Amino acid sequence: MPDSPKHMTLATGWQWFKTGFVRYRRNPVLMVFWVMSYWTMLGLVGLVPVVGDLLVAALAPALLVGVLAGCRALDAENMPSFTLLFSGFRSRLQPLMGLGVLHFLLTLGVLGLTALFDGGVLLQVMARTTLGATGDASTPPELDNLALTPLIVAMLAYVPVMMAFAYAPLLVAWRGFGVGKALFFSLVGSWRAWPGLLGLLLTILFFGVVVASLLMMLLMALGVSDTVVTSLVVVPLMAVLAPTVLSAFLSSYSDVLPDPEGASPAQPL
């Protein structure tokens, strides 16, 4: 078992976010490029007929490992190559893809579980959106029948899945763990570190929702058009927040599941 994580508080999540931003500032252009490439490649793969969603799920862990490998290289004060994005494909690709497929199937299982409470309404809504089902572009009629209970059931059922898969790709790629062992260690580590992870989530929501909403409302109150508001707030915010969040996730990994062979995290502001 890896070393036990240090004592975690809500403030720990804020520290992770700050170290993530420090790392982002070291090479913002490269980090934005990695994140945009990650999204673009998954988006293109998702266009493959019939099996697009499954391919996205299978390849996402390997691409995520590549982005985080680049972040770790920045900690070592190296000038990373953009090809680090594909480092997850060079070794351990099969178990990484296995993780992605298993996560996809368990997510479907969680959605299927909600059908016991709402007759499959939530499952149909997700099929129209997340799972790429086709249909009328207008608001699905199922939304009118969407109840609170299946949403709560889905959240409670998915939380342990999310915790088990949070750090599993890094454990598989960087420590050579098998799929089952990686899922177990990730689940235990996430459970022990839940105050810090909650603090990180609250920090992300603060900047991504509260601050963004306040800025958008202020600009709209001044008569700025929606297009300009998007250009001035949403696009710049995502260009900073998305890489920072992934970088902060790497910082959390360094504390939650300390790796003696890994690079030390960036220093906070």
N, C-alpha and C positions, 0 to 999 in steps of 0.2 A: 504493500500500500504506500502511495506517495506520502510525503510529509504532510501532516495535518495543516490546514490553512491557519493563518494568524486570525486573531479575534476580529470578526467583521461587524461593522455598524453601517447605518445608512450613510454616514460620512465617507466610508470606504468607497462606496459607489461614486461619490463625487470626486474622490481622489483618482479613481480609475479614469473618469471622464477627463480630468485635467491632464493626466499623463498621456491620454489618447490625443488630446489637442496638441500637446508638446510635440509628440511624434509627427502629427500631421504638419506642423509648422516647419519641420525639417525639410520636407520636400512635398509641398501641397500639390504641385502639378502632377507628380508621379502617382501620388495616392489617389487623386481624382481620376487619373487615367485608369488605374487598376480597378477602381470601383465601377466606373462607367463601362469598362471592358467586361467586367463580371456580369453586370446587368444586361449588356448588349448581347453577349454570347448566350446567356440563358434565354433571353427573349427570342433570339433567332432559332435556338434549338426547340423552343416551345411552339414554333410554327410548323414543325414536322407533323403531318397528319396522323391521327389516331394515337400514336405513342409519344407525342411531343411532351406532355406533362410528365410522363414517366421518365423520359430522357432528362428533363430538367432536374427532377428529383435525384436521378442517379449521378449527374455530373456536378451538381451544386456543391457537395462536400469537397471534391477535388479542387474546384475553382476557389472555394473559400480558403482552403489551405494555402493556395498560391498567393492570395492577397495578404494573408497573415504572415506568410514567409517573407514577403516584401517588407512588411512592417517590422519584423524581427531583424531584418538586415539593416534597417535604418537605425535600430538600437546599437548595432555594432559599428555605426558611423561609416558604413560602406555606401557606395553609390550603386544601389541595386539595379539590375537589368530588368526591363519590362517583361522579359521572358520568365521571371520568377512566378508570374501568374500561372504558368503551366507546370510548376514544380510538383504539384499534386498528381500529375499524370505520369511522372517518371518512376515512381515506386509506390507500392501499396494501393494501386489504382483499384484493383478488384474489391478489397474490403471497403474502400471509400465509396465505391458505387453501391456495394451491398448496404452500407449504412443509409445511403440516399433512398434506395428502393424500400428498405424496411421502414424508414420514416414515412414515406409515401403511403405504404400499406396501413401503418398504424394510424395515420391521420384519417384515412378512409374509414378505418374501424371506429374511430372516435365519432365521426360524422354518422356512421351507421348506428352507433349507440343512441344518438339523439332521436333516431326514428322511433324508438320505443316510447318516446314522450310526445312527439308531435306528428307522428305518421309520415315522417320523411320530408317535412316542409323545409327544414334547415338544409338537409342534404340536397334538395332540389335547388335551393338558392345558391349554395356553394357550387353546384354543378354548372349553373349558368354563368358563374363568375370565375372562381379560382380554378376549377377543373376544366374550363374552356368549352363548356357546352354551348351550342348555338341556339339561337332563338330570337324572339322579338327584342329589339334594342331598348324598348320602353321598360318602365319599372315592372319587374315580374309580379304577377298577381299573388304569388306565394308570400311576398313580403307582408301583405295584409293579414296573413294568418300566423306570422312568426311570433312565437311566445317567448317569454323570458326564461322559462324553465329549461328548454333545450339548450339555450345559450349558456346558462350556468353549468349544466351537465357537461357541455362540450369543453368549457374552460377548465373545470375541475379534472376532467379526464385527460386533457391535453397537457396540463402543467407537468405531471411526471414524465410524459413523453418528451416535452421540451427540455426538461432538466437532464434527462438521460442522453439526449443527442447534442446538448450544448457544446461540450468539450470533446465529444467522442471523435470527431474527425481529426483533431490535433493529436489526440492520444494514439490513434491508429497510424497517422502519418509520421509523427515525430518520435514516438516511443515504441512503435512496433506492436502495439496491443492488438489482440484479436477483437472482433466486433463485440462479442459478449462482454469481455473484460473492459473494453473502453466504455460501453454503455453503463456498466455497473459503477466504475470509478467516476464517471461524469455525474451520474445521479447522486452518489454519495457526496461528492465534492460540492455540487450545486446546493444540495440540501444543507450542508454545513455552512455554506457561505450565503444563505438566502438574504440576510440583512443587507449585505453589500450589493448583491444583485438587484434587490428591490430599490436600493438607493440609486444605482445606475439607471434603472428603468425610470424612476421619478425624475432624475436629472434630464434624461432624454425627452421625456414628456414635457418638462418645463420649457426647454429650448425649442423643441419641435412643435409644440402645440400652443402653450401659453404665450411665449414671447412672439412666435410667428403670428398668432391670432391678434395680439395687441398691435403689432406693427401694421398688419393688414387693415385692421379697423381704423387705425389712425390715418393711414394714407387714403382710405376710401372716404373717411369723413372730410378730408381735405379736397375731395373731388377727383382723386387720381383714378384712372380707368382700371378695370380688372386686369387687362393685359399688362399694363405698366406695373401694377402691384405684384403680379406674378414675376415679372422680370427683376423687380427691385428687392423682393423678399423671398419668394419661394425658391427660385433658382439658386441665388447665392447661398441661402440657408442650407439647401440640400448639398451643394458643393462642399460645404464645410462640415455639416452635421454627419452625413453618411460616412465619409472616411474617418471622422473622429470617433464615431460609434464603433466601427470595426476595430479601430486602433485601441479603443478603451476595452473592447472585448479581449484583445490580446493581453492587456495589462491585468485584467481580471484572471485570465488563465494562469499568469505567472504567480499570482497570489493564492488562487484557489487550489491549484494542483502544481506546486512548485517543481520545476524541472532543473536539476543541478547542471544539466548540459545546455539549457536554454540561455539566451541573452538576457541580461538584466533589463528591467523595464525602464522607460524614460523617466526622468526626474520630473516631479510636479512643478507647476509654476510657483 
